[in-house]
């Protein structure tokens, strides 16, 4: 009798070796965020043309909700699931650096428009800068105070980072909360400045470049403040460790970028732009 033996195919050992990369699970948040961002643009257009901002608030709330759940999932991946390995963190670092680089060019377009109008004012502006009839802000008042506030917040947020690296979470939390309060105070002062402005966004090239540049910077301050607020909550929950806290580092990098942009805004638009 002939005996047949059956040897099942052996799987390669390499198939069982874990790799350091993070293959993300299927998620609805990227698609939903894209849809709601498009809706946010529609809400802005509706607000500009009809002065009704109900659609804008609805889309903004929806986008904020999606961002909350998306950040929640990323936090779970990096803490509870332990999926943010060293090579994944390196990719995240490059991602935030490239994002900040794109933001640099975003503001560069506004500065380019301002320089063009400032260095060669045309006859519609009275061949003068600031244009005739425009009463500019005193740069040594609220703008200088806002500069001191943002620089102070940059120092306190750096102190928070060093405290976390030294495993002193209570001191890091206090410094981070101080940065958040300074960011809120900056936003309040800028809102008061806008309310008391003697010109509007429709007042020549000066008004449009001033409010577009400083307004978008104010929006970035609000986003950065929310960024730091989320990091403060996570730090209070013990999600950051001495050698694993890139979420905090990303927020600090973004906040320093906001600080640097404001220094250029203060020097060029508030000080140099107010000279006759």
C-alpha positions in Angstrom: 0.0 0.0 0.0 1.3 3.4 -1.0 1.0 6.0 1.8 0.5 9.6 0.8 1.6 12.3 3.3 0.2 15.8 3.2 2.3 18.6 4.5 0.4 21.9 4.7 2.3 24.9 3.3 4.3 26.7 5.9 3.7 30.4 6.2 6.8 32.5 6.1 8.0 33.8 9.4 8.3 37.3 7.9 4.5 37.5 7.8 4.4 37.4 11.6 7.1 40.0 12.3 5.5 43.3 13.4 6.6 46.4 11.5 7.0 49.9 13.0 4.5 51.6 10.6 1.0 52.5 11.5 -1.7 51.3 9.1 -4.7 53.4 10.1 -8.1 51.9 10.3 -11.0 53.0 8.1 -12.4 56.3 9.4 -15.2 58.6 8.3 -13.6 61.7 9.7 -11.4 62.7 6.6 -14.4 62.6 4.3 -16.8 64.3 6.7 -14.2 67.1 7.5 -13.8 67.7 3.7 -17.6 68.0 3.3 -18.0 70.3 6.2 -15.1 72.5 5.1 -16.8 72.9 1.8 -20.0 73.8 3.7 -18.0 76.3 5.8 -17.0 78.1 2.6 -20.7 78.1 1.5 -21.6 79.5 4.9 -19.0 82.3 4.6 -20.3 83.2 1.1 -23.8 83.3 2.4 -22.8 85.5 5.3 -20.9 87.9 3.0 -23.8 88.3 0.6 -26.9 88.1 2.9 -25.5 88.9 6.4 -27.2 85.7 7.6 -24.7 83.5 9.5 -26.9 80.6 10.6 -25.4 78.3 7.9 -21.9 79.4 8.9 -22.5 78.6 12.6 -24.0 75.2 11.7 -21.1 74.2 9.5 -18.6 75.5 12.0 -20.2 73.4 14.8 -20.2 70.4 12.5 -16.5 70.8 11.6 -15.6 71.3 15.3 -17.5 68.1 16.2 -15.6 66.1 13.5 -12.3 67.5 14.7 -13.1 66.5 18.2 -13.8 62.9 17.3 -10.8 62.7 14.9 -8.4 64.0 17.6 -9.9 61.6 20.1 -9.1 58.7 17.8 -5.6 59.9 17.2 -5.1 60.3 20.9 -6.2 56.7 21.5 -3.9 55.4 18.8 -0.9 57.1 20.4 -1.7 56.3 24.1 -4.0 53.3 24.7 -3.1 51.4 21.5 0.6 52.4 21.4 0.7 52.7 17.7 2.8 55.9 17.5 6.2 54.3 17.2 9.4 56.3 16.7 9.1 56.1 12.9 5.4 57.1 13.0 6.3 60.1 15.2 9.0 61.1 12.6 6.3 61.1 10.0 4.1 63.2 12.2 7.0 65.7 12.7 7.5 66.1 9.0 3.7 66.5 8.6 3.4 69.4 11.0 6.6 71.0 9.6 5.2 70.9 6.1 1.9 72.2 7.3 3.6 75.2 9.0 5.6 75.7 5.8 2.3 75.9 3.8 1.0 78.4 6.3 4.2 80.5 5.9 3.4 80.9 2.1 -0.2 81.6 3.0 0.8 84.7 4.9 3.5 85.5 2.4 0.8 86.2 -0.2 -0.8 88.8 2.2 2.5 90.5 2.9 3.2 90.5 -0.9 -0.1 92.4 -1.5 0.7 94.8 1.3 4.2 95.5 0.0 2.9 96.1 -3.5 0.4 98.7 -2.3 2.7 100.2 0.2 5.8 100.7 -2.0 3.9 102.0 -5.1 0.6 103.6 -4.1 -1.4 104.5 -7.2 -3.5 107.6 -7.9 -6.7 106.0 -6.5 -5.0 106.0 -3.1 -3.9 109.6 -3.6 -0.4 108.5 -4.4 0.2 108.4 -0.7 0.4 105.8 2.1 -1.5 105.5 4.3 -4.2 106.5 1.8 -5.8 109.9 2.2 -8.6 109.7 4.8 -7.3 106.6 6.6 -6.5 107.1 10.3 -4.2 104.3 11.2 -3.7 102.7 14.6 -1.1 103.9 17.0 1.4 100.9 16.9 2.7 101.8 20.4 -0.7 101.2 22.0 -2.8 98.0 21.8 -0.6 96.5 19.0 2.5 96.8 21.2 0.6 95.3 24.2 -0.5 92.4 22.0 3.1 91.8 21.0 4.2 91.6 24.6 1.3 89.2 25.3 2.2 86.9 22.5 5.9 86.9 23.3 5.0 86.1 26.9 2.8 83.3 25.9 5.7 81.9 23.8 7.9 81.9 26.8 5.3 80.2 29.0 4.5 77.5 26.5 8.2 76.8 26.1 8.4 76.5 29.9 5.5 74.0 29.8 7.4 71.9 27.3 10.6 71.9 29.5 8.5 71.0 32.5 7.0 68.0 30.8 10.5 66.9 29.7 11.5 67.1 33.4 8.4 65.0 34.3 7.0 68.0 36.3 3.4 67.8 34.9 1.9 70.2 37.4 4.2 73.0 36.5 3.8 72.2 32.8 0.0 72.3 33.2 0.1 75.7 34.9 2.4 77.2 32.3 0.2 75.8 29.5 -2.9 77.2 31.1 -1.2 80.6 31.3 -0.4 80.5 27.6 -4.1 79.7 26.9 -5.2 82.7 29.0 -2.8 85.0 27.2 -4.1 83.8 23.9 -7.7 84.5 24.9 -6.6 88.0 26.1 -4.9 88.7 22.8 -8.1 87.7 21.0 -10.2 90.0 23.2 -7.9 93.0 22.6 -7.9 92.4 18.9 -11.7 92.3 18.9 -11.8 95.6 20.7 -9.3 97.1 18.2 -11.5 96.0 15.3 -14.6 97.5 17.0 -12.9 100.9 17.5 -11.3 101.0 14.0 -12.1 104.1 12.0 -11.8 102.3 8.7 -13.2 99.0 7.3 -12.1 96.2 5.0 -13.7 98.0 2.1 -11.6 101.2 2.6 -9.1 101.0 -0.2 -6.1 98.7 -0.3 -5.0 99.6 3.2 -8.3 98.4 4.8 -8.4 95.1 2.7 -4.8 94.2 3.3 -4.9 95.2 7.0 -8.0 93.2 7.9 -7.2 90.2 5.8 -3.7 89.8 7.2 -4.5 90.6 10.8 -7.8 88.8 10.7 -6.4 85.6 9.4 -3.7 85.8 12.1 -6.4 86.3 14.7 -8.1 83.2 13.4 -4.8 81.3 13.7 -4.5 82.5 17.3 -8.0 81.1 18.1 -7.1 77.8 16.4 -3.8 77.7 18.3 -5.5 78.5 21.6 -7.9 75.5 21.0 -4.9 73.4 20.1 -3.2 74.3 23.4 -6.5 73.7 25.3 -6.8 70.2 24.0 -3.2 69.5 25.0 -3.9 71.0 28.5 -6.8 68.5 28.9 -4.6 65.6 27.8 -1.8 66.6 30.0 -4.2 66.8 32.9 -5.4 63.3 32.1 -1.8 62.0 32.1 -1.7 61.2 28.4 1.8 62.7 27.9 5.0 61.1 29.1 8.5 62.3 29.4 9.7 60.8 26.1 6.4 60.6 24.3 4.5 63.9 24.0 4.7 64.9 20.4 1.1 66.2 20.5 2.3 68.9 22.9 5.3 69.6 20.7 3.2 70.1 17.6 0.9 72.6 19.4 4.0 74.5 20.7 5.5 74.6 17.2 2.2 76.0 15.8 2.1 78.6 18.6 5.6 79.8 17.9 4.7 80.1 14.2 1.8 82.3 15.3 4.1 84.4 17.4 6.6 85.0 14.6 3.9 86.0 12.1 2.6 88.5 14.6 6.1 90.1 14.9 6.2 90.6 11.1 2.6 92.0 11.2 3.6 94.4 13.9 6.8 95.6 12.3 5.5 95.9 8.7 1.8 96.6 8.9 1.4 98.5 12.2 4.7 100.4 12.4 6.1 100.7 8.8 2.7 100.7 7.2 1.6 103.7 9.4 4.5 105.9 8.2 3.6 108.8 5.8 
